Amino acid sequence: MRTDQTTVATRKEPFVHYEREYFFRLLWLFPLAFCFHLAEEAPGFPEWVSEVLGGELSARAFYRNNAGYMLLLLGLTVWASRARSPRSIAALFFWVSGQLLWNALFHVYTQHRFRSYSPGYFTAIFVYLPVYSYLTYLGLRERFLAWRFLPVCFVGGALGMAFTAWAGLYHLGPIPIERWW
């Protein structure tokens, strides 16, 4: 019986070793996921914001904002993959908690609430959530990311996403709460 368990553990070990060794390369899945998400979102998101959410977002503002988000994501990914420090990894995960996790939840909620295709919905579910979950799991398992920091990421990401939606879609003005609830 022990031999079988050892054999199974040995077969799994090469992949675990690969994940541990290449974790900092796998972080590049975050910007790649963002690229796929933008490709789905870009054609219709500004119009959808106006027609469905009652906000205002021009195509120019959409592209400008997302270029800034991409630059920040790339900067944080470069820093984390090169420095490999707890601070750089924490900063990256703090950012992607809002950009990937809470953005995905935004798309799921708005798709359900407004019964209208939320541009970005499919990549949010099939790319953002798996990439975020997998890399968070690896970061925690390999102790690159501290467990105690996860609630900070969760709350900070939620607040960041809420502020981004308020500032980007409603320009810090009144939010039509009756639409959202």
CORSUL-V799892 format. One record per residue. SS is DSSP state (helix for helix, strand for strand, loop for the rest). D_FIRST is the distance of its C-alpha to the first C-alpha in Angstrom with 2 decimals. Layout:
ss = <SS | SS>
d_first = <D_FIRST | D_FIRST>
//
This chain:
ss = <loop | helix | helix | helix | helix | helix | helix | helix | helix | helix | helix | helix | helix | helix | helix | helix | helix | helix | helix | helix | helix | helix | helix | helix | helix | helix | loop | loop | helix | helix | helix | helix | helix | helix | helix | helix | helix | helix | helix | helix | helix | loop | loop | loop | helix | helix | helix | helix | helix | helix | helix | helix | helix | loop | loop | loop | loop | loop | helix | helix | helix | helix | helix | helix | helix | helix | helix | helix | helix | helix | helix | helix | helix | helix | helix | helix | helix | helix | helix | helix | helix | helix | helix | loop | loop | helix | helix | helix | helix | helix | helix | helix | helix | helix | helix | helix | helix | helix | helix | helix | helix | helix | helix | helix | helix | helix | helix | helix | helix | helix | helix | helix | helix | helix | loop | loop | loop | loop | loop | loop | helix | helix | helix | helix | helix | helix | helix | helix | helix | helix | helix | helix | helix | helix | helix | helix | helix | helix | helix | helix | helix | loop | loop | loop | loop | loop | helix | helix | helix | helix | helix | helix | helix | helix | helix | helix | helix | helix | helix | helix | helix | helix | helix | helix | helix | helix | helix | helix | helix | helix | loop | loop | loop | loop | loop | loop | helix | helix | helix | helix | loop>
d_first = <0.00 | 3.80 | 5.40 | 5.34 | 6.57 | 8.80 | 10.06 | 11.01 | 12.68 | 14.43 | 15.77 | 17.20 | 18.64 | 21.61 | 22.97 | 22.66 | 24.41 | 27.02 | 27.71 | 28.15 | 30.32 | 32.43 | 32.76 | 36.42 | 37.07 | 35.36 | 37.93 | 40.41 | 38.94 | 41.08 | 44.42 | 43.26 | 42.40 | 45.82 | 47.53 | 46.01 | 46.96 | 50.52 | 50.88 | 50.22 | 52.19 | 55.28 | 57.15 | 57.70 | 56.64 | 60.12 | 61.78 | 59.06 | 59.55 | 63.26 | 63.08 | 60.11 | 59.60 | 63.31 | 62.82 | 64.33 | 62.57 | 64.30 | 62.50 | 63.77 | 62.32 | 59.01 | 58.73 | 60.06 | 57.64 | 54.62 | 55.75 | 55.79 | 52.34 | 51.02 | 52.71 | 51.23 | 47.73 | 48.12 | 49.44 | 46.59 | 44.01 | 45.72 | 45.87 | 42.18 | 40.97 | 43.23 | 43.38 | 39.72 | 40.93 | 39.91 | 43.48 | 43.54 | 40.22 | 41.39 | 44.69 | 43.09 | 40.77 | 43.70 | 45.73 | 43.17 | 42.36 | 45.89 | 46.27 | 43.10 | 41.54 | 44.80 | 46.59 | 43.95 | 44.41 | 48.16 | 47.95 | 45.76 | 48.13 | 51.31 | 50.12 | 49.52 | 52.54 | 55.14 | 53.81 | 54.68 | 52.60 | 51.90 | 52.08 | 48.81 | 46.78 | 44.43 | 43.57 | 43.18 | 40.46 | 38.80 | 39.28 | 40.14 | 37.54 | 34.52 | 35.72 | 36.53 | 33.28 | 31.10 | 33.06 | 33.29 | 29.53 | 29.12 | 31.93 | 30.44 | 26.87 | 28.21 | 30.79 | 33.71 | 35.00 | 35.23 | 34.06 | 37.33 | 39.30 | 37.90 | 40.32 | 43.15 | 42.25 | 41.99 | 45.37 | 47.10 | 46.05 | 47.37 | 50.64 | 50.97 | 50.48 | 52.93 | 55.49 | 55.06 | 55.69 | 58.65 | 60.21 | 59.50 | 60.20 | 62.73 | 64.21 | 63.79 | 65.97 | 65.44 | 62.31 | 63.01 | 60.69 | 61.76 | 60.12 | 56.80 | 56.39>
//
